[in-house]
Amino acid sequence: RPGQLKAGGDADSRQLDASGVRTVKTLALFSGPVALDATGQAKIPLALPDFNGQLRLMAVAWDRDRVGRAEATPLVRDPLVARVYLPRFLAPNDESRIAVTVQNLNAPPGDYTIRLSAGGAVAVDEPATFTFTVAQPGNQNAETQTFVLRGVRPGVGQVRLHLNGPNGFQLVRDSEIGVRPAQTITTTRTARRLNPGESLRLDPGLLRDYVPGTGQPKLSFSSRPNFNVPDLLAQLDRYPYGCLEQTVSRALPLLYFNQVAEAWVGQDTTEAGLRARVQEAVERILTLQDANGGFGLWHPDSAIEDWLSAYAMDFLVRARQERYLVPESAYQHGLARLQERLNADEFDGEQLGWRAYNLYVLARDQKAAVGDLRYLHDNYLQKLPNAFAQAQLGAALARYGELGRAKEAFTAALNRTADQSTSVRDYGSPLRDRAALLALLTEAGLLPERVPPLAEELAVDVGRRAYTSTQEQAWLLLAAQALLKQRGQLRLAVDGQPATADPFYLWPTAEQMAKGMAVANQGGDPIWTVTSLSGVPAAPQPPASEGFTIGRRYYTRSGKEVDLGQLRQNDLLVAVITGEAQGREKQQVLVVDLLPAGLEIENARLAHNASTVEIAWLPELTDTLHAEFRDDRFVAALDMEQGGKRKFTLAYLIRAVTPGAYQQPAIYVEDMYKPWQFGRGATGIVIVQ
């Protein structure tokens, strides 16, 4: 018979709610097998959490010969139902007018006291109490009161509803709400050499530009060139968007995290937890594989990309070699596609780049033909698009004992300059290429005399960069793993106490920063040090145009622009985003529009058919590769083709839900793989009456 859909859906497993608090939770309880007694009866205890509503109760019974099932839909409810209606999140300094509703179903007559309290990252204005009277049995009356809930600081807030009534009646309802800053975290880095006898002073003034409680200093000291590995790991872990490239980049270093962490980080991250994260990434990546073994960027039906498919298979091959579970069929399909593509299409820059990567991945699994490697080297070495491709060819040749050709390929990569590279869609940059070159050169064990100067040059480049992409971060971490073989001597003193671990990693606490700290080099050799400061800026960041312009306006459905200081609850608005890329090169663009609290994105498919494509006055909207509608933001990814149209227009529906006064975050756009090219709009205030 036809199935009956009760609830749910197969959304991605990525939990990307930036507030960290799930405002809607699923109730699912499972007893496990329970034996029946001699009369064929069983009592199955299930401890229900805070819940009012209808459940679906299912049981399955079996013996040697038969199987049966039964189900029921019991209604679960308190005699007096009380609920607090919260916005999905808040920002610091937001003031939200939240509703508390009490409804009598079958509570005893009398006066009931309802009190609202809050703690953690939120506070409620006092007094927050009222009295609800049940006059007589069966009188199903209800009452609603509103109170002001304020966002105090970033974090998680707790809201508690207390009910007290006659005959000792008590009921407590707990809720959580995330307080998300109205601005995103920013990071600044300073890299320098600490010469013998020099010292570094840390004081509270370092964090004066950040919201209290969000500023965090991270310092690393090393006798070898320093990439500030902990900060790279933190940035990758913090990146909230999940296309295939970003998923692989976040998981790839975790294959070797324990090795890196032992020397660079000193974190006690459990191996079981890390393995679970990598295994989850394997499963997520395989959902983006098509039937022929290739991979798409955002969805299984995204266009299959050759370089990206090689990158995904590089991770899967490494994961399998590190004893992670990679299903055999998907694995072999992926390798077979890499092999099939070797003789497809033309042999020019774009195609040569992914051919070199295909051969490198196949060589890691001993499935490359040495003749293919020799052919690519002898005929196309200097035509490969960048140093990354040349290094991959060199590493593949080295795995087959072709050391002469491998050295030639690595030498060509080492001598390659950024302006000699061809622009191809490989998500990279000259910094990424040099980091990968260092990792692959050390992996091959060739030209050891070239490793130290390359490492120092790379550390200097990293220190100069205010932003790094996920691709750069992943390969810098693999390069850091390669550098573990390069040992020096470190003699460091922190407030006079010796710290001889090499490298030494310092996360000062708030108390230590308040007192001030001094770090001194007591050895005879220079020390590479990187200071990373991250946090939420205390002052609103001004609009910026560093390669992009971006703006966002709200309109009624008839096309009239809306005053954000005079919204009314339940208004349905059209948010229109316009922007322009100022360069002419090919770009992969990400637009992020953080919402003000109290406003929620309307599901266009459910809004009485009022999707944005049916609003006649809208200009032509730009096609997106991917769009996400989250509790706290709208996200869209789109491609800018080289020399093509540079302007873009996006739109979505949004509804004013909870009255109050809220921070309006700035809209943001960036090139995902050149994050120093970005645009930022202005902040403001939204008032919902």
Secondary structure in CASP SS format (residue, H / E / C, confidence):
PFRMAT SS
TARGET T0000
AUTHOR 0000-0000-0000
METHOD secondary structure of the structure
MODEL  1
R C 1.00
P C 1.00
G C 1.00
Q C 1.00
L C 1.00
K C 1.00
A C 1.00
G C 1.00
G C 1.00
D C 1.00
A C 1.00
D C 1.00
S C 1.00
R C 1.00
Q C 1.00
L C 1.00
D C 1.00
A C 1.00
S C 1.00
G C 1.00
V C 1.00
R C 1.00
T C 1.00
V C 1.00
K C 1.00
T C 1.00
L C 1.00
A C 1.00
L C 1.00
F C 1.00
S C 1.00
G C 1.00
P C 1.00
V C 1.00
A C 1.00
L C 1.00
D C 1.00
A C 1.00
T C 1.00
G C 1.00
Q C 1.00
A C 1.00
K C 1.00
I C 1.00
P C 1.00
L C 1.00
A C 1.00
L C 1.00
P C 1.00
D C 1.00
F C 1.00
N C 1.00
G E 1.00
Q E 1.00
L C 1.00
R C 1.00
L E 1.00
M E 1.00
A E 1.00
V E 1.00
A E 1.00
W E 1.00
D C 1.00
R C 1.00
D C 1.00
R C 1.00
V E 1.00
G E 1.00
R E 1.00
A E 1.00
E E 1.00
A E 1.00
T C 1.00
P C 1.00
L E 1.00
V E 1.00
R C 1.00
D C 1.00
P C 1.00
L E 1.00
V E 1.00
A E 1.00
R E 1.00
V E 1.00
Y E 1.00
L C 1.00
P C 1.00
R C 1.00
F E 1.00
L E 1.00
A C 1.00
P C 1.00
N C 1.00
D C 1.00
E E 1.00
S E 1.00
R E 1.00
I E 1.00
A E 1.00
V E 1.00
T E 1.00
V E 1.00
Q E 1.00
N E 1.00
L C 1.00
N C 1.00
A C 1.00
P C 1.00
P C 1.00
G E 1.00
D E 1.00
Y E 1.00
T E 1.00
I E 1.00
R E 1.00
L E 1.00
S E 1.00
A E 1.00
G E 1.00
G E 1.00
A C 1.00
V E 1.00
A E 1.00
V E 1.00
D C 1.00
E C 1.00
P C 1.00
A C 1.00
T E 1.00
F E 1.00
T E 1.00
F E 1.00
T E 1.00
V E 1.00
A C 1.00
Q C 1.00
P C 1.00
G C 1.00
N C 1.00
Q C 1.00
N C 1.00
A E 1.00
E E 1.00
T E 1.00
Q E 1.00
T E 1.00
F E 1.00
V E 1.00
L E 1.00
R E 1.00
G E 1.00
V C 1.00
R C 1.00
P C 1.00
G E 1.00
V E 1.00
G E 1.00
Q E 1.00
V E 1.00
R E 1.00
L E 1.00
H E 1.00
L E 1.00
N E 1.00
G C 1.00
P H 1.00
N H 1.00
G H 1.00
F C 1.00
Q E 1.00
L E 1.00
V E 1.00
R E 1.00
D E 1.00
S E 1.00
E E 1.00
I E 1.00
G E 1.00
V E 1.00
R C 1.00
P C 1.00
A C 1.00
Q C 1.00
T C 1.00
I C 1.00
T E 1.00
T E 1.00
T E 1.00
R E 1.00
T E 1.00
A E 1.00
R E 1.00
R E 1.00
L E 1.00
N C 1.00
P C 1.00
G C 1.00
E C 1.00
S E 1.00
L E 1.00
R E 1.00
L E 1.00
D C 1.00
P H 1.00
G H 1.00
L H 1.00
L H 1.00
R C 1.00
D C 1.00
Y E 1.00
V C 1.00
P C 1.00
G C 1.00
T C 1.00
G C 1.00
Q E 1.00
P E 1.00
K E 1.00
L E 1.00
S E 1.00
F E 1.00
S E 1.00
S C 1.00
R C 1.00
P C 1.00
N C 1.00
F C 1.00
N C 1.00
V H 1.00
P H 1.00
D H 1.00
L H 1.00
L H 1.00
A H 1.00
Q H 1.00
L H 1.00
D H 1.00
R H 1.00
Y C 1.00
P C 1.00
Y C 1.00
G C 1.00
C C 1.00
L H 1.00
E H 1.00
Q H 1.00
T H 1.00
V H 1.00
S H 1.00
R H 1.00
A H 1.00
L H 1.00
P H 1.00
L H 1.00
L H 1.00
Y H 1.00
F H 1.00
N H 1.00
Q H 1.00
V H 1.00
A H 1.00
E H 1.00
A H 1.00
W H 1.00
V H 1.00
G C 1.00
Q C 1.00
D C 1.00
T C 1.00
T C 1.00
E H 1.00
A H 1.00
G H 1.00
L H 1.00
R H 1.00
A H 1.00
R H 1.00
V H 1.00
Q H 1.00
E H 1.00
A H 1.00
V H 1.00
E H 1.00
R H 1.00
I H 1.00
L H 1.00
T C 1.00
L C 1.00
Q E 1.00
D C 1.00
A C 1.00
N C 1.00
G C 1.00
G C 1.00
F E 1.00
G E 1.00
L C 1.00
W C 1.00
H C 1.00
P C 1.00
D C 1.00
S C 1.00
A C 1.00
I E 1.00
E C 1.00
D H 1.00
W H 1.00
L H 1.00
S H 1.00
A H 1.00
Y H 1.00
A H 1.00
M H 1.00
D H 1.00
F H 1.00
L H 1.00
V H 1.00
R H 1.00
A H 1.00
R H 1.00
Q H 1.00
E C 1.00
R C 1.00
Y C 1.00
L C 1.00
V C 1.00
P C 1.00
E H 1.00
S H 1.00
A H 1.00
Y H 1.00
Q H 1.00
H H 1.00
G H 1.00
L H 1.00
A H 1.00
R H 1.00
L H 1.00
Q H 1.00
E H 1.00
R H 1.00
L H 1.00
N H 1.00
A C 1.00
D C 1.00
E C 1.00
F C 1.00
D C 1.00
G H 1.00
E H 1.00
Q H 1.00
L H 1.00
G H 1.00
W H 1.00
R H 1.00
A H 1.00
Y H 1.00
N H 1.00
L H 1.00
Y H 1.00
V H 1.00
L H 1.00
A H 1.00
R H 1.00
D C 1.00
Q C 1.00
K C 1.00
A C 1.00
A C 1.00
V H 1.00
G H 1.00
D H 1.00
L H 1.00
R H 1.00
Y H 1.00
L H 1.00
H H 1.00
D H 1.00
N H 1.00
Y H 1.00
L H 1.00
Q H 1.00
K H 1.00
L C 1.00
P C 1.00
N C 1.00
A H 1.00
F H 1.00
A H 1.00
Q H 1.00
A H 1.00
Q H 1.00
L H 1.00
G H 1.00
A H 1.00
A H 1.00
L H 1.00
A H 1.00
R H 1.00
Y C 1.00
G C 1.00
E C 1.00
L H 1.00
G H 1.00
R H 1.00
A H 1.00
K H 1.00
E H 1.00
A H 1.00
F H 1.00
T H 1.00
A H 1.00
A H 1.00
L H 1.00
N H 1.00
R C 1.00
T C 1.00
A H 1.00
D H 1.00
Q H 1.00
S C 1.00
T C 1.00
S C 1.00
V C 1.00
R C 1.00
D C 1.00
Y C 1.00
G C 1.00
S C 1.00
P H 1.00
L H 1.00
R H 1.00
D H 1.00
R H 1.00
A H 1.00
A H 1.00
L H 1.00
L H 1.00
A H 1.00
L H 1.00
L H 1.00
T H 1.00
E H 1.00
A H 1.00
G C 1.00
L C 1.00
L C 1.00
P H 1.00
E H 1.00
R H 1.00
V H 1.00
P H 1.00
P H 1.00
L H 1.00
A H 1.00
E H 1.00
E H 1.00
L H 1.00
A H 1.00
V H 1.00
D H 1.00
V H 1.00
G H 1.00
R H 1.00
R C 1.00
A C 1.00
Y C 1.00
T C 1.00
S C 1.00
T H 1.00
Q H 1.00
E H 1.00
Q H 1.00
A H 1.00
W H 1.00
L H 1.00
L H 1.00
L H 1.00
A H 1.00
A H 1.00
Q H 1.00
A H 1.00
L H 1.00
L H 1.00
K H 1.00
Q C 1.00
R C 1.00
G C 1.00
Q C 1.00
L C 1.00
R C 1.00
L E 1.00
A E 1.00
V E 1.00
D C 1.00
G C 1.00
Q E 1.00
P E 1.00
A E 1.00
T C 1.00
A C 1.00
D C 1.00
P C 1.00
F E 1.00
Y E 1.00
L E 1.00
W C 1.00
P C 1.00
T C 1.00
A H 1.00
E H 1.00
Q H 1.00
M H 1.00
A H 1.00
K H 1.00
G C 1.00
M E 1.00
A E 1.00
V E 1.00
A E 1.00
N E 1.00
Q C 1.00
G C 1.00
G C 1.00
D C 1.00
P C 1.00
I E 1.00
W E 1.00
T E 1.00
V E 1.00
T E 1.00
S E 1.00
L E 1.00
S E 1.00
G E 1.00
V C 1.00
P E 1.00
A C 1.00
A C 1.00
P C 1.00
Q C 1.00
P C 1.00
P C 1.00
A E 1.00
S E 1.00
E E 1.00
G E 1.00
F E 1.00
T E 1.00
I E 1.00
G E 1.00
R E 1.00
R E 1.00
Y E 1.00
Y E 1.00
T C 1.00
R C 1.00
S C 1.00
G C 1.00
K C 1.00
E E 1.00
V C 1.00
D C 1.00
L C 1.00
G C 1.00
Q C 1.00
L E 1.00
R C 1.00
Q C 1.00
N C 1.00
D C 1.00
L E 1.00
L E 1.00
V E 1.00
A E 1.00
V E 1.00
I E 1.00
T E 1.00
G E 1.00
E E 1.00
A E 1.00
Q C 1.00
G C 1.00
R C 1.00
E C 1.00
K C 1.00
Q E 1.00
Q E 1.00
V E 1.00
L E 1.00
V E 1.00
V E 1.00
D E 1.00
L E 1.00
L C 1.00
P C 1.00
A C 1.00
G C 1.00
L E 1.00
E E 1.00
I E 1.00
E C 1.00
N C 1.00
A C 1.00
R C 1.00
L C 1.00
A C 1.00
H C 1.00
N C 1.00
A C 1.00
S C 1.00
T H 1.00
V H 1.00
E H 1.00
I C 1.00
A C 1.00
W C 1.00
L C 1.00
P C 1.00
E C 1.00
L C 1.00
T C 1.00
D C 1.00
T C 1.00
L C 1.00
H E 1.00
A E 1.00
E E 1.00
F E 1.00
R C 1.00
D C 1.00
D C 1.00
R E 1.00
F E 1.00
V E 1.00
A E 1.00
A E 1.00
L E 1.00
D E 1.00
M E 1.00
E C 1.00
Q C 1.00
G C 1.00
G C 1.00
K C 1.00
R C 1.00
K E 1.00
F E 1.00
T E 1.00
L E 1.00
A E 1.00
Y E 1.00
L E 1.00
I E 1.00
R E 1.00
A E 1.00
V C 1.00
T C 1.00
P C 1.00
G E 1.00
A E 1.00
Y E 1.00
Q E 1.00
Q E 1.00
P C 1.00
A C 1.00
I C 1.00
Y E 1.00
V E 1.00
E E 1.00
D E 1.00
M C 1.00
Y C 1.00
K E 1.00
P E 1.00
W E 1.00
Q E 1.00
F E 1.00
G E 1.00
R E 1.00
G C 1.00
A C 1.00
T C 1.00
G E 1.00
I E 1.00
V E 1.00
I E 1.00
V E 1.00
Q C 1.00
END
